[in-house]
Amino acid sequence: MNKANKTVTIAYGDGIGPEILNSTIEILKESGVNLNYEEVQLGEKVYKKGIRSGIEPEAWDVIRRNKVLLKAPITTPQGEGVKSLNVTMRKTLGLYANVRPCISYYPFVWTKHPDMDVVIVRENEEDTYGGIEHRQTFEVYQCLKLITLPGTERIVRYAFEYARKNNRKKVTCFTKDNIMKLTDGLFHDVFKEVAKEYSDIESENLIVDIGTARLADTPEMFDVIVTPNLYGDIISDVAAQISGSVGLAGSANIGSECAMFEAIHGSAPDIAGKNIANPSGLIRAAVMMLVHLGQSEIASRIHNAWLRTLEDGVHTADIYNPEVSKKQVNTDQFTAAVIDRLGEKPTQLPVAGYPKGSKKLSINLTLSRGNDKPSKKSVRELHGVDVFVYWEPEDPDKLAEMLKGATQSDLKLKMITNRGTKVWPDGIKETFCTDHWRCRFIPEKGKINQFDIINLLEDLTKGKIDIIKTENLYEFDNKRAFSLGQGE
């Protein structure tokens, strides 16, 4: 028998959320699981109270105390600058690993890919999901992409540890480092370095565009995929859809302290209250939660009952197919069918089984900062500065003359780009320009310091140059740590 009951936090969410969470909890209770539930309110009702975060302050205390949250889908209001609560929770609770198994249940759920069994391990906190955006001119908007060494090492190590623990044979990394050579380049470099420590697991890297195309066409060539946040968000939905249905996929969000489990689909308000929603995604998420909690026997029991229900052709409307389905059922009927099959196993689909005493994966950082190991410090030297300015789209030669005439600094104008493309010196008239210009200043000789940059900015301001922002240019261990202009 399992030990004393564990308390998990639950949130009923919005739209179909209450229906599918009720279904999932009913199955959990009938399975013999040892769990207590403590409810918090998240999402639309909280937003309507005027709380723009979508979560009440006391809810954080409950979630942090119980460490585990089983969450139904929520609705985030569109527009008005409201942040996604899902992203806020992942980042605030440090849920760095998003794990999404995407498996084919052919022939009982139709798919073109009957042998598909892919797990997407998505970095969950960084990349463009920092949500750091600015409107800088009348024509240009900016979103910052942040990739860190410790964040990358942590997710890459998690992917390899997950593969090893679950008897997976290969980990594939998706990046776009042929274009983003510093950010995605870091992700790829860390992947290659960590892969050396896992000689028992095959590793490969693919550029994300061809990788996604191959995933959509031949998913059976993949096993575990690890990737930065934005790519992971996109390809996990692609993978779930081509496996048969987004509605069947669960998702785990894992951190060093807390974990959150959810279906990957949305709140589907158009079918809310009609008792027709498929609870499978949240049921699968609950199974992942039980494995995380070490209740592996119950996890296997529920998973196998769910598989047997699919095999028996008891299907909700979203996956009903007259050629293989035997009975179309509503949410309550599907729930009852799974409960009736507790203790049974599938006869055609692979039987689910989880090792006893499953525990959280332990991730120790060695390339970056660790528990008791300081990171190796590179030598960092200031090399110059990029000054971004607002100026109407005119001849960049005129802007260059204005900039050079405004300052007598030792920092000299080397290049002007527009949307990343070099337009001075030696630009061509066909290059389309906006009102947002990057002006690179480099010393003719010698080293510079922050005061040199301050003096440059003071001169430019006195010269009526409209400065938007600056980015310092550094070299680390005598290696350039900033991008060149396209065409430079």
N, C-alpha and C positions, 0 to 999 in steps of 0.2 A: 504494500500500500504506500501511497505517497505521504509525505510529511504534512505538517500543519498547513492549513489553507494559506495561499498567497493572495494578497489583495492587488487587483489591477484597476487602473482607472479606465472608465469607459466614457465615450461621448457619442450621443445619438445623432448629432449632425443635422443636416437639412435634407429637403427633398425626400428621396427614398431611404435616407439614412436610418430613421427610426425603424422602418420595416425590416431592413436587412440586418440591423444590429439585433433586433428582437429575435429574428430567425437564428442568428449565430449563437446568441446566448442560450437560447432554448436547446440547441444541439450540444453546446458545451455542458449544460447542466445534466442532460440525459446521458452524456458520455461517461459520467462518473468523475469528472475532473474536480480537483480541489482548488477552487477559486472563490474569492469574494470580490464584489464589484463596488466601486465608489465612483459616482457619476459627476462629471463636470459639464458645463454648458459651453459650447463653442459655436462660432459661426454666425449665421444670419440674425438670430434673435439677439445676440450680443451686439452686433453692429447696430441694430435698430435701437438699442439703448443709448447710442451715442458713443460707444466705446470703439474707437477706430481700429484697434488692434484685432478685434473679434474674439478676445479672450479676457475674462475678468481676472484681476490680479490674484485673487485667492485660488483660482484654478491652477496657477503655476505651482502653488504650494502643494496641492493634492498630487499633481503629476510628478513632481520631484520627490515627494515622499514615497509614492508607490513604485516609481522607476519604470513602470510599463503602462503604456496607453494603447487601448484598442479603440480606434476612431472610425466612425462612419463618415461618408463624404460630407463636406460642408460647401456652402455657397459663399463665394467672395464677391461683394458688390463690384460692379464694373465702374471704372472711372473714379473720379473724385480723389485721386491720389491714395486710395486704400491699398495697403500692402496685402499680398497673399498670406493668409494665416498659416497655410501649410508650410511655406518657405520660412516664415517667422519661427514656427515651432521647431523645424529641423535645425535652424541655425542657433536659436536661443538655447536649446537643450543639447547642442553639440552632437546631433545625430548625423555623423559624417558619412555613413555608408547606407546607400539605398540599394536594397537587394530585391530583384524582381525575376523570379523564375517564370519562364515562358515555355510551356510544354504542349505538345500536340496530344489530343485525346481521340485521334482518328481510330476507327471510322465513326465513332459515336458523336463526335463534333466535327463537322466537315472542315477540311483544310487541304490546301494543295501540298502541304508539307507534313506527311504522316510520321516522319522520323525526327521531328524537331524537339530538342530538349536543350534550351539555352538559358543561362542565368546572366542577367545584366547586373553588374556591380557599378553603380553610378556614384561619383563623388557628389556630395549632397549639400555643401556649404559655400563653395567658392564660385569661381568663374563669373559670368555675367549676373549670376543670381545674388551677388552682393547688392544688386538693385541700386547701384550708385550711378545716377544719371543726371545730366545737366543740359539745359538749353543754353548754348553759349553765344550764339548770334541769331540773327533773324532767320538764317537758313540752316544752321547746323546744330544737331543734338548729339550728345555724347553718352555712351554707356561704357563703364570701365570693366575690363576683364581682369580679374585677379586670380592668379595661380600661385600657390605658395609651396615651398619645399616640404615643410612638415605635413601640410594637408595632402599633398600628392603622395608622399611616402606612406602615409597612413592608409589611404584608400588602396594603393597598389599592394601593400602588404596584406591588407584585408582580403583582397581578391585571391591572392595566392594561398593564404591560410584557409579561406573558404573552399578553394578547389581541393586542397590536400585533405581537409576534414571530410569532404563529401565525395571523395574518390573521383574527382574530375581530373581529366588528363591534359587539358590545354587552357591557357589564359591568353586572350587576344586583347591588345590595347588599340583603341581608336583615338587618333589625334589628327590635327591639321597643321603639323609642324613644318610642312613645306611652305606655308604662308606665315603662320604665327610662330616664328623661330625661337622666340624667347619663352613665351608662356606655354604653348603646346610643346615646344622643344624641351622645356623642363620636364613636363609630364612624361614624354617619351624617354628622356635620359634616365629619369628615376626608374621607370619601368624596366629598362634594360639592366640597370644596376641591381635592382632587387631580384630580377629573374635569375641572376647568377646563383642566388642562394637556394633556388628551388630546381635543382637539376632533374628531379623526378617529374617535373611538369613541363610540358612543351609550352613555348611562348612565341608570340609573333606580334608585330605591329602593322596596322593598316591605316592608310589615310582615310578619314571618316567618310568621305563621299563614296569611294569605291567599297569601303567596308560595309556601309549601309546598303548599297546596291546588292552586295553579295549576301548580306543577311536576309534581305527581302526575297532574293532568288533562291539561295541555297543555304538555309539556316542550319542544316545538319552538319555543315563544315565548322560550326562554332560550338564551344562548350561553355566557357565563362568569358564574358567580355567586360573589361574595365575601361572607364572613360571619364573625361571631365563632365561637369554638371549638365550643361546645355545639350551636348551630344547624347548623354545618357537619357535625358528626358525624352528626346525625340525617338531614339532607337528602341527604347523599352516599350513605347506605345506601338511602334512598327512591329516589334517582335510579338507582343501580345496579340495584336490584331491578326497577323498571319498565322498564329498558332491555332486560331479558330474564333476567338472572341476576346475583346478587352475585358468583358464582364467576368471572365473566369480567373483573372490574374490577381494575386495578392501581392502585397509589398511590405517589406520590413525596412524600418529606418533605425539603424543601430548606432549608438554612441558608446563612449566608455563608461557612462553612468546610467543613462536612460535609453529606452527603446520605444518606438511607436510602430503600430501595425495597422494597415489600412488596405482597402481595395484600391486599385489604381484608377478606377473610373470615377466620374463626377457624381453630383447629387441628382441628376436627371429629374428636375422638377416637373417635367411634362408628364411623367408617369407616376408621380408621387401620390400615395393614398389609394392606388388602384389595385394593390395586392398582386402585381404582375412582375415586380422586379426580381431579377436573379440574384440571390444572396451569395453566389459561389465565390466571388472575389473576396468578400469579407470572411467567409468560411475558410478559404485558403490562407488569408492573413492570420486568422486565429490559430490555425495549425502551426504556422511559422512562430507565432507567439509561444505556443506550448513547447516547441522545440527549444526556443530561447530560454524558457523557464525550467528546462530539464524534465518536463513531463512528456517524454518521448513516446511512451506506450499509448497514452491517450491521443497524442498527435497522430500516431499511426492508425489508431482505431477510427478516428473521425475521418482522416484522409481516405482510408480504404472504403468506408461507408459511402463517402461522397463519390468515389470512383465507381463503386458498384451501382449507385443510383444512375450515373451517366450510362454505364453499360446496359442497364435494364431499360434504357430508353425513356426514362422519366425526365422530361425536359421542360424548362420554362420557354416562353414564346421566343425569346431572343436567339436561342440555339435550336429551336424545333425544326426538324427536317423530316418530312413524311417518309423519306426513303429509309431512315434509320430510327427515328423516334417512334415510341410506342404510345406515349401519352403526353399531351400538353397539359402542364399544371401551372397553378399560380404559386405565389411565394409561400403561403402556408402549406400547400400540398407538397411542394418540393422539400420544405423543412421536415415535414412528417415522414417523407420517403427516406431521407437521410437517417433520421432517428430510427426508423424501422430496420435499417440495414446495419446499425452499429453491431460490430462483432463479425460482420461478413467481409469478404475480400473480393476484389475483382477477379475474373477468370481469364480475361483477355488483355486488359491493360496491365502494365507492371504494378505489382503490389508495392505499396508505400511502406517503408520501414526506416525508422530513425534509431541511431545508436542510443543505448541507455545512458542516462546521466549527461545528456548534452549540456555543454557549458558555453559561455560567451567566449569568443575568440580573443586571445591575448595578443595585442599588437605592441611590439617594442620598436621604437624608432632608433635607427643607428646612423642614417645618413644625415639627419637633422637633429634637432634637440630631442633628447630622450629623458627618461626618468631621472637618471643621475649622470648623464653624459653630456657635457657641454658641446655645442656645435663647433665645428672647426671654422674659425674666422678667416675670411679672405681679406686681402689688402684692397681697400676701396679708395679710389682716387677720383676727385671731381675733374671732369674733362671738358665741360662746357654746359650750355643751357639751351633748351628749346623754348622760345618765347612765342606763345600763340596770341595772335592779334586779330581784332576785327577791322576789316577794311573792305569796302565795296569791290566787287569783282571787276578789276581794271587790269591794265598792263602791269605784271609783277615787277618789271624793270623800274617802274615809278615807285613802287613800295620799297624796293631795295635801295633806291636813292634816298628816300625819306629816312629809312632806318640808318643807313650809313652816315647821313648828314646830322642825325640827332645825337650821336654819341662819339666821344673821343676815347672810349674804353679800349683796354688791351684785348677785350673780346671782340672778334671781328666776324661780321656776317659771312657765313660760309654757304648757306643754302636756304631757299624758301620752297616749301611744298604746299600743295593744296589737296586736301583729302588724301595725303600720303604720297602724292606724285610730285617729283621735282619740277618746278616751274621757273626757277632761277638758280644759278645762271643757266643759260643755253636752253631755256624752255621753248616750246613751240606753241603756236596760236591755236592748234586744234584741241589742246588740253582744256577740258571744261573746268571752270573754277567757281567756287562759292565765295562767301564773305568771311571765310575762316582760314587763316594762314599760319603755318608753322615756320618760324624763323630761327634757324640754328646759328648760334654764336659759339665760336671756338677760339681759344687764344692762339695768336700767331706763334708764340713760343712760351716756354715756362709753365709753371703750375698756377692755378687760380684757387680762390677760396670763396666763401659765401659773400664776403664783402664786395668782391668784384661783380658778382651777380646783382647785388643790391645797387651798386653804383650804376650798372648798366640799365637797370629798370628805372632808376631815378632819371637818368638822361633821356630814356625813351618816353617817359611820362611827360617830362618838360617839353619834349618835341612833339607833343600831341598825338602820340601813338597809343591807341586804345588796346591795352593789354588785357587778355582774357584770363590766361593762366600761364604758368611756367612748369617745365619738367627738367630737373637737373640731369645731366648726362654723366654717367659714371663708367669707370673701368674697374673690373675686379680681377686682381692678379694680372694686370696689364692686358686684359681681354675686354674688348668693347662690349658693353652691356646695354646697348640701345640700338634700335633699328635704323638702318639706312633709309633714305628716301627712295621710293620706286623710281628707277632711272638714274640714280646717283652712281 
